Every structure is written in structure tokens, then in C-alpha cells.
Amino acid sequence: MFSNETAKIFDLEPLPVQLKPTDRTALFIDGANLYSATKALDFDIDYKRLLEEFTGRVNLIRAFYYTALNEDAEYSPLRPLIDWLDYNGYTMVTKPTKEFTDSQGRRRIKGNMDIEIAVDAMEMAEHIEHMILFSGDGDFRSLVEAVQRKGVRVTVISTIKSQPPMIADELRRQADTFIELQTLQNLIGRSNGNVRPLQDDAAEDDDDYYDYEDEAEAG
């Protein structure tokens, strides 16, 4: 296991990470955070390719995808993505968003999946050897440390190429391995000819708050 001081950025192709085919591995995808990162890098994720890429390289036990869902809306732009992922090998974890009015009188929506990710990761830590987290949220630093204490190696996938960087420095330091998301574009990005489900564009801000109007326009 890499120490915190020697966590590295792998910038090689093909897959820029040291993966062991026999390692029991689980993916944890923070949908809103990953969407924000890929939007900043100007490419879309092909979730079919993503799952195939990791299934072919590790002993993949589970691929979790987390997102909050505005269940009160007549139509949610997330529903096609959620349904597609649910039918195509991902374990979907959703919960209703919460709507409120901010101090400027604007309608806002909050959708934070940190607790759900933490609970699942701690439960899975007893059954896996490698955790791959698609998120740059610094709130996960303590979770990563706790999982590491159970003997699980943790890889974090996010980006330092955006302005500002999507990856929190404390999370990057805690990870055993950090993969720059941009280096995966050719492997898991959507090509121009591929049809894909809608992206998880329901939440884009690091603090998980976003404008109600923005979500409506995303559909």
C-alpha cells in the first residue's frame, strides 16, 4: 500500500493505475461530483465503457452510483440515466432532494449523498481489497482513512486540471493512488458517435446546492 506521502498521479495509457486482476474491487461513483468534473474537462462519461473497462481489469464486486433525485418534479432529467444504469450493471442509490428558499428568496435544492456513500463503503470494506472512489469531495478524507485502516487500498479519481481543481488536496493526499480523470477520457469518455443516457446534471456545486431553475433547464 502506498503511504500518504507517496500517493502518486498516474498519467500513463492505457489505464493509468496499478490494478490487480484478482483484487476484489468496488466502484463508488459520486454522480453529481463526477458530472461537475467531466463538465469542467469538457467531455461526457460513457457508463457502458466505464463498467466494461473496470470489469475487464479487476474482480469487480459492485459498482455503486449515487445521486439525489427531485421526486416532486413532473419530469426529472436524471430519470433516463438512473433507469439505464439500474438495468445495466450498476447498483443505484438515490434519495429525494430537499427544496428550500435561500436568503435571497431563490428556490434552491440540496442533494447530498455523503452519508450513503460512507455507509456502503464501510459495509463493503469487509468484502473488498480495493475501493475506487469517483469524487473529489474533501469530506471523504476521513472515510478513506477509515477504510484504509481495514486494509483496503483506495484509489481516488478526480481532476486537478480544472480551474479550480475539483479534487480536494486533503483527499488527494489521503488516497493510496490518485488518478487524473482527464487521462481516462479515451477509455471511458463518450465518442461522438455513441448514444448515451443523460448525464447526472442535477447538482453541480461542491456544497451540493444548486438552483431549481438550472435543474429544470437541464431537461
C-alpha positions in Angstrom: 0.0 0.0 0.0 1.3 3.5 -0.8 1.8 5.8 2.1 0.0 9.1 2.1 3.3 10.9 1.3 3.9 8.8 -1.8 0.4 8.9 -3.3 1.0 9.3 -7.0 -0.6 10.7 -10.1 -0.5 8.1 -12.8 -0.5 9.8 -16.2 0.1 6.9 -18.5 -2.1 5.0 -21.0 -3.8 2.6 -21.2 -5.4 2.6 -17.7 -3.2 4.8 -15.5 -3.4 2.8 -12.3 -1.9 -0.3 -10.8 -4.7 -2.8 -10.8 -4.5 -6.4 -9.8 -7.0 -8.7 -11.7 -7.6 -10.8 -8.6 -8.4 -7.9 -6.3 -12.0 -7.8 -5.1 -12.9 -4.2 -6.0 -15.9 -1.9 -5.7 -16.6 1.4 -7.5 -18.2 4.2 -5.7 -19.4 7.0 -8.1 -20.5 10.3 -6.6 -22.7 11.2 -9.6 -23.0 14.9 -9.1 -19.3 15.4 -8.3 -18.2 13.3 -11.3 -20.5 15.2 -13.6 -19.1 18.5 -12.4 -15.6 17.2 -13.1 -16.3 16.0 -16.6 -18.2 19.2 -17.4 -15.1 21.2 -16.4 -13.0 18.9 -18.6 -15.5 19.2 -21.4 -16.2 15.5 -22.0 -19.0 13.1 -21.2 -18.8 9.7 -19.5 -19.8 6.6 -21.4 -21.0 4.5 -18.4 -21.1 1.3 -20.5 -17.5 1.7 -21.4 -16.6 2.6 -17.8 -18.1 -0.5 -16.4 -16.6 -2.7 -19.2 -13.2 -1.1 -18.6 -13.1 -2.0 -14.9 -14.9 -5.3 -15.2 -12.1 -6.4 -17.6 -9.3 -5.4 -15.3 -10.3 -6.3 -11.7 -12.6 -8.7 -9.9 -15.4 -6.2 -9.7 -17.8 -7.0 -6.9 -20.1 -3.9 -7.2 -20.4 -0.6 -9.0 -22.4 1.9 -6.9 -23.8 5.1 -8.4 -25.1 7.8 -6.1 -27.4 10.7 -6.9 -30.2 12.8 -5.3 -33.5 12.9 -7.3 -36.1 15.6 -7.3 -39.1 13.4 -7.0 -41.6 16.3 -6.9 -40.8 17.4 -10.4 -43.1 16.2 -13.2 -40.1 15.2 -15.2 -36.6 14.6 -13.9 -33.7 14.8 -16.3 -32.0 12.2 -14.2 -34.6 9.5 -14.7 -33.3 8.2 -18.1 -29.8 7.9 -16.7 -30.9 6.2 -13.4 -33.0 3.7 -15.3 -30.3 2.9 -17.8 -27.7 2.4 -15.1 -30.1 0.3 -13.0 -30.7 -2.1 -15.9 -27.0 -2.3 -17.0 -25.0 -3.5 -14.0 -24.9 -0.6 -11.6 -26.2 -0.5 -8.1 -28.2 2.7 -7.9 -28.5 4.6 -4.6 -30.9 7.6 -4.7 -32.7 9.7 -2.3 -35.1 12.7 -2.6 -33.7 16.2 -2.9 -34.7 18.8 -0.4 -36.1 22.1 -1.7 -35.7 25.4 0.3 -35.6 29.2 -0.2 -32.2 30.9 0.4 -31.6 34.3 1.9 -32.1 36.0 -1.4 -35.5 34.4 -1.9 -34.4 32.0 -4.6 -35.6 28.4 -4.7 -32.8 26.0 -4.1 -32.3 22.3 -3.9 -30.0 20.3 -1.7 -28.9 16.8 -2.5 -26.0 15.3 -0.5 -25.1 11.6 -0.8 -22.1 11.6 1.5 -23.7 9.5 4.3 -25.0 6.9 1.8 -21.6 6.6 0.2 -19.9 6.3 3.7 -22.3 3.7 5.0 -21.9 1.5 1.9 -18.1 1.9 1.8 -17.7 0.8 5.4 -20.0 -2.2 4.8 -18.2 -3.2 1.7 -14.8 -2.8 3.3 -15.2 -6.2 4.9 -15.5 -7.8 1.5 -13.1 -6.0 -0.8 -9.4 -5.3 -1.2 -9.6 -2.2 -3.4 -12.0 0.8 -3.3 -12.2 3.1 -6.3 -13.9 6.4 -5.5 -15.0 8.7 -8.3 -15.2 12.0 -6.3 -13.1 15.0 -5.3 -15.1 15.9 -2.2 -12.8 16.6 0.7 -15.5 15.4 3.1 -14.5 11.8 2.1 -10.9 12.1 3.6 -12.0 10.6 6.9 -13.9 7.8 5.1 -10.9 6.9 3.0 -8.7 6.8 6.2 -11.2 4.6 8.0 -11.4 2.2 5.0 -7.6 2.1 4.8 -7.4 1.0 8.4 -9.4 -2.0 7.5 -6.7 -3.0 5.0 -8.4 -1.7 1.8 -6.4 0.1 -0.8 -8.1 3.3 -2.0 -7.9 4.9 -5.4 -9.5 8.3 -6.0 -10.4 9.5 -9.4 -11.0 13.2 -10.0 -9.1 16.1 -11.6 -6.6 18.8 -10.9 -6.8 20.1 -14.4 -10.0 22.1 -13.8 -9.9 25.7 -12.5 -10.2 25.5 -9.6 -9.2 21.8 -9.2 -12.1 19.5 -8.4 -10.1 17.3 -6.1 -9.6 18.5 -2.5 -6.0 18.4 -1.5 -6.7 16.6 1.7 -8.5 13.8 -0.2 -5.7 13.5 -2.8 -3.1 13.2 0.0 -5.1 10.5 1.9 -5.6 8.3 -1.1 -3.2 5.5 -1.9 -3.5 6.4 -5.5 -4.8 9.4 -7.3 -5.8 9.1 -11.0 -6.3 12.2 -13.1 -9.7 11.9 -14.7 -8.5 13.6 -17.9 -6.2 10.7 -18.6 -9.2 8.3 -18.7 -11.1 10.3 -21.4 -10.0 8.0 -24.2 -11.0 4.9 -22.2 -14.3 5.9 -20.6 -15.3 9.1 -22.5 -18.2 9.1 -24.9 -17.2 9.3 -28.5 -19.2 11.5 -30.9 -20.9 8.5 -32.5 -22.1 6.9 -29.2 -25.6 7.4 -27.9 -25.6 7.8 -24.2 -28.1 8.4 -21.4 -28.4 11.9 -19.9 -25.7 13.0 -17.6 -26.1 13.5 -13.9 -26.6 17.2 -14.1 -28.9 17.6 -11.1 -26.2 19.0 -8.9 -23.0 20.8 -9.9 -21.8 22.7 -6.8 -19.2 21.3 -4.4 -21.5 22.0 -1.5 -24.4 20.1 -3.1 -26.6 23.2 -3.5 -27.9 24.2 -6.9 -30.6 26.4 -8.5 -34.0 24.9 -9.0 -34.2 26.7 -12.4 -30.9 25.2 -13.5 -32.2 21.7 -12.9 -35.4 22.3 -14.8 -33.4 23.7 -17.8 -31.2 20.6 -17.8 -34.1 18.5 -19.0 
